[in-house]
């Protein structure tokens, strides 16, 4: 019990450990990460065992109802088989959780995604946009790690960079570190972004926007800006976090933005690209005829088993747009899986992602 209560007290912050560190500290490595891994893994092990034993005894019950002689559990060979199978089922979440903690959350993927736009001006044919999202700077996505990802993004030679929100998690004191980490992003047409729900919840929407401006990163808050090249231009827009349904604190403001946040931003005579943290705004964007929406928010499910079934992703409880490219009449959407994590520093089936878009006429 003592061994359990020590990491629990740390995880629940019963004694107040101050600001969130932006580097990996010894107590996070020795208490925070193991406790998070054990908690999540044991929960899934319990659920898996419940399913396993329900299925095992269900088969016996069906056989008895059918009038057939069910196998006797006291049989030594059968008991050994069931015990070993049960142990394997129980151990699998712990093994998977360890992989997600040590490898899955750092297994960065660079996704190259062509985007066909029939109204794209000739000057923007082949235009490259890099997207990074959902940083959640902290001990398991450190300032140094984000700087390494910035170098990866710069090496792709994008002409424009989009950063789509959730720069911090809960602690306002981390905003300076994330701005300093992203200040190294370089693109000839500039670095633009939008804010996520965690900027609203931590109360840093205004302050982090100012810090980004000082670092020459332009956060678009219900704003639009023309991106011009060789006499042609596209319309780049950005909005604060918006939601169609109640979503934690500030739900009223989020839902109001969903209804009215796009008003006055679209230019019907140009290609329109929207930066919006929540992919649910795609439904409204398609109604407006916005050509392309770039979002994040879902972490791709973070712990997703979509390789087993497309429905096994926690994010599908709140949005049908979990990860990747989507299209519907009126526009296209890409949902970036982000690079950080939340609640538990584990990624399974949803590796961190930097996306490089190439706009093509077609």
ZAZAVEX-905936 format. One record per residue (C-alpha): x, y, z. Coordinates in steps of 0.25 Angstrom, whole numbers, padded with zeros to 4 digits, always signed. Layout:
residues N
XYZ ...
//
This chain:
residues 362
+0000+0000+0000 +0011+0009+0003 +0018+0006-0010 +0005+0010-0017 +0002+0023-0009 +0015+0029-0011 +0014+0030-0027 -0001+0033-0025 +0001+0045-0016 +0011+0050-0027 +0002+0047-0038 -0010+0054-0031 -0001+0066-0027 -0006+0065-0012 +0007+0072-0007 +0008+0082-0018 +0020+0080-0027 +0020+0094-0033 +0021+0097-0048 +0021+0087-0059 +0035+0084-0063 +0039+0085-0078 +0050+0075-0076 +0050+0061-0071 +0052+0061-0056 +0056+0050-0047 +0043+0049-0040 +0035+0049-0053 +0044+0038-0058 +0043+0030-0045 +0029+0033-0040 +0021+0040-0051 +0023+0031-0063 +0023+0017-0056 +0010+0021-0048 +0003+0025-0061 +0008+0013-0068 +0004+0003-0057 -0010+0010-0055 -0014+0010-0070 -0008-0004-0073 -0015-0010-0060 -0028-0004-0065 -0027-0010-0078 -0022-0023-0073 -0034-0024-0064 -0044-0021-0076 -0037-0032-0084 -0037-0042-0073 -0052-0039-0071 -0055-0042-0086 -0046-0054-0086 -0052-0061-0074 -0066-0057-0079 -0063-0063-0092 -0057-0076-0086 -0069-0079-0077 -0079-0074-0087 -0074-0085-0096 -0076-0095-0085 -0090-0090-0082 -0094-0091-0097 -0090-0105-0097 -0098-0109-0085 -0110-0102-0090 -0108-0110-0103 -0108-0123-0095 -0094-0126-0098 -0084-0130-0088 -0075-0117-0085 -0060-0119-0082 -0057-0120-0067 -0049-0109-0062 -0042-0118-0051 -0035-0125-0063 -0020-0121-0061 -0017-0119-0075 -0029-0110-0077 -0026-0102-0065 -0012-0100-0069 -0016-0095-0083 -0026-0085-0077 -0016-0080-0066 -0006-0078-0077 -0015-0072-0087 -0021-0063-0076 -0007-0058-0071 -0003-0055-0086 -0016-0047-0087 -0013-0039-0074 +0002-0037-0078 -0001-0031-0092 -0006-0018-0087 +0007-0016-0079 +0016-0020-0090 +0008-0010-0100 +0008+0001-0090 +0023+0000-0088 +0025+0000-0103 +0016+0013-0104 +0024+0019-0093 +0038+0017-0097 +0036+0016-0112 +0022+0019-0117 +0022+0033-0113 +0035+0037-0119 +0034+0029-0132 +0032+0042-0141 +0026+0040-0155 +0027+0050-0166 +0014+0049-0174 +0015+0055-0188 +0000+0058-0193 -0003+0063-0207 -0015+0073-0207 -0023+0075-0220 -0030+0088-0221 -0036+0091-0234 -0036+0106-0232 -0022+0107-0228 -0014+0118-0235 -0002+0114-0244 +0007+0121-0235 +0004+0112-0223 +0005+0099-0231 +0014+0091-0223 +0014+0100-0211 +0018+0093-0198 +0012+0094-0184 +0017+0087-0172 +0008+0085-0160 +0011+0082-0145 +0001+0081-0135 -0003+0077-0120 +0011+0080-0114 +0007+0079-0099 +0020+0083-0094 +0024+0076-0081 +0034+0066-0075 +0030+0056-0086 +0030+0066-0098 +0042+0074-0094 +0046+0088-0099 +0059+0080-0105 +0050+0070-0112 +0041+0080-0118 +0054+0087-0123 +0058+0074-0130 +0045+0073-0137 +0046+0088-0141 +0059+0084-0148 +0052+0072-0155 +0041+0081-0160 +0051+0091-0165 +0059+0080-0172 +0046+0078-0181 +0048+0092-0186 +0033+0096-0185 +0029+0110-0191 +0019+0112-0180 +0018+0105-0166 +0005+0104-0159 +0004+0101-0144 -0010+0097-0139 -0011+0098-0124 -0010+0092-0111 +0004+0097-0108 +0002+0096-0093 -0006+0087-0085 -0010+0093-0071 +0002+0101-0066 +0002+0116-0071 +0017+0116-0067 +0021+0107-0079 +0017+0117-0089 +0030+0124-0091 +0037+0110-0092 +0028+0106-0104 +0029+0119-0111 +0045+0119-0110 +0045+0104-0115 +0036+0108-0127 +0043+0121-0130 +0053+0113-0139 +0043+0109-0149 +0046+0115-0163 +0038+0117-0175 +0039+0128-0186 +0024+0131-0186 +0024+0131-0170 +0019+0123-0158 +0004+0123-0155 -0004+0117-0145 -0017+0116-0137 -0020+0113-0122 -0026+0100-0115 -0035+0097-0104 -0023+0096-0094 -0019+0110-0097 -0033+0114-0093 -0034+0105-0081 -0020+0110-0076 -0024+0125-0078 -0012+0128-0087 -0019+0131-0100 -0015+0146-0100 -0002+0145-0094 +0003+0133-0103 -0002+0141-0115 +0007+0153-0111 +0019+0144-0108 +0017+0137-0122 +0016+0151-0129 +0029+0155-0122 +0036+0142-0128 +0030+0145-0142 +0019+0134-0141 +0006+0139-0145 -0006+0133-0137 -0019+0136-0145 -0030+0138-0136 -0043+0139-0144 -0034+0146-0155 -0030+0144-0169 -0017+0148-0176 -0014+0147-0191 -0002+0139-0195 +0003+0145-0208 +0012+0140-0219 +0015+0145-0233 +0002+0153-0233 -0007+0142-0228 -0011+0139-0214 -0018+0129-0205 -0027+0133-0193 -0021+0127-0180 -0031+0127-0168 -0030+0123-0153 -0040+0123-0142 -0039+0120-0127 -0044+0106-0121 -0058+0104-0125 -0068+0092-0122 -0082+0088-0126 -0084+0082-0113 -0081+0085-0098 -0066+0082-0096 -0061+0085-0082 -0059+0099-0076 -0063+0111-0086 -0073+0102-0093 -0082+0114-0096 -0071+0122-0103 -0066+0109-0110 -0080+0107-0116 -0082+0121-0119 -0069+0121-0127 -0074+0109-0135 -0087+0116-0139 -0081+0129-0143 -0065+0128-0143 -0064+0127-0158 -0073+0138-0161 -0066+0149-0170 -0053+0141-0172 -0056+0134-0185 -0052+0140-0199 -0061+0133-0209 -0051+0138-0220 -0039+0131-0215 -0034+0117-0209 -0037+0117-0194 -0029+0110-0184 -0034+0109-0170 -0026+0106-0157 -0035+0101-0147 -0031+0092-0135 -0044+0084-0134 -0046+0076-0146 -0061+0076-0143 -0061+0090-0150 -0059+0084-0163 -0074+0082-0164 -0076+0097-0163 -0065+0099-0172 -0070+0090-0183 -0083+0098-0182 -0076+0111-0185 -0068+0104-0196 -0054+0106-0190 -0045+0098-0198 -0036+0092-0188 -0036+0091-0172 -0024+0087-0164 -0027+0082-0150 -0021+0074-0139 -0027+0072-0125 -0029+0057-0125 -0015+0052-0124 -0020+0041-0134 -0026+0034-0122 -0013+0034-0115 -0016+0019-0111 -0022+0014-0123 -0024+0000-0128 -0030+0004-0142 -0020-0007-0148 -0030-0017-0141 -0043-0009-0144 -0045+0005-0149 -0055+0007-0137 -0045+0005-0126 -0040+0019-0124 -0044+0027-0111 -0045+0040-0120 -0057+0034-0128 -0065+0036-0115 -0064+0051-0118 -0062+0052-0133 -0062+0044-0146 -0050+0051-0151 -0039+0044-0143 -0027+0045-0152 -0023+0047-0167 -0030+0052-0179 -0045+0054-0181 -0053+0060-0192 -0068+0064-0193 -0075+0073-0202 -0070+0087-0200 -0056+0084-0195 -0045+0075-0190 -0039+0073-0176 -0026+0067-0170 -0025+0064-0156 -0011+0063-0151 -0008+0053-0140 +0001+0064-0132 +0014+0061-0125 +0011+0062-0110 +0002+0053-0101 -0008+0056-0090 -0012+0049-0077 -0002+0038-0079 +0011+0039-0087 +0008+0027-0096 +0005+0025-0111 +0000+0013-0117 -0005+0012-0132 -0004+0027-0133 +0011+0031-0135 +0014+0046-0134 +0014+0053-0147 +0019+0065-0155 +0011+0066-0168 +0016+0072-0181 +0005+0076-0191 +0008+0079-0205 -0003+0087-0212 -0006+0083-0226 -0015+0088-0237 -0026+0078-0240 
//
